Amino acid sequence: MGVPSDIPTPSPITLDEWNAMTDISEKYGIATLERLRASDPRLKSERAWNQFMKEVVGPKMKVEQPRPPQH
């Protein structure tokens, strides 16, 4: 028997599903963001994805995952 070369790709998630996630480490994990990107054909291009990250993901992350104050 052959060994699977990779884990099957998880199903894409919509922006609404992503917004509803409460596990912050999972929500902003690379795998989850890739699933989010896969759900919208408009995000296939690097430029569109980078803009989405800057305008949607970044601000949300600042609210949900504030950095500890620097001393």
N, C-alpha and C positions, 0 to 999 in steps of 0.2 A: 504493500500500500504506500502511496506517495504521501508525503507530509504537506499539508497546505502551506503555500508559500506566504500567505498573508491572511489576516483576519478579514472576513467579509466586510465590505464597506457598510457602515450603519446607514439607516435610511435618513434622507434629508429632513430637516426640521424647518418649519416656517418661522417667520419673525415673531408671530404671536406666541408660538410654542416656546421660542427662545426667551421672549420677554417674561413668560410665566415661570421660567426656571428659578428655583430658589437656592440651589447649591452653587454658590459663587465660584468655587474652584472648578466645578464641572462646566458651568456656564461660559466661563472665559477660557476654558481649555482649548487647545489647538483642535482637537478632534471635534468638539462641539461647534466651533466656529467654521470648520470645514463643512460640517453637515448643514449649517445655516447657509453658507455660500452655495452649496450644491442645490439648495431649494429654489434659488432664483437665477434663471439664466442671465439676467442682466448683470449679475455679479461675477460672471466668468472672467471678464477682462481684469487684469491687474489694476488698471487705473480705477475702474468702477469699484472694485473691492477695497482698494486703499481709501477711496473717498467715503465709502460706507463705514469702514472702520473708524475714520476720523470724525464723521458726522453723527453716527449712531452708536457704535460700540464704545468708542472712547468716552464720550460724555456720560453714558450710562454706567460705565465702569467707575468713573470718578465718584458718582453718587453712591453706588452699591459697594464699592471696594475702596474706601478712602485710605490713602496712605497714612501711616502713623506720623505724628508730628516729628519733625527732625529737631534734635537737640543740639 
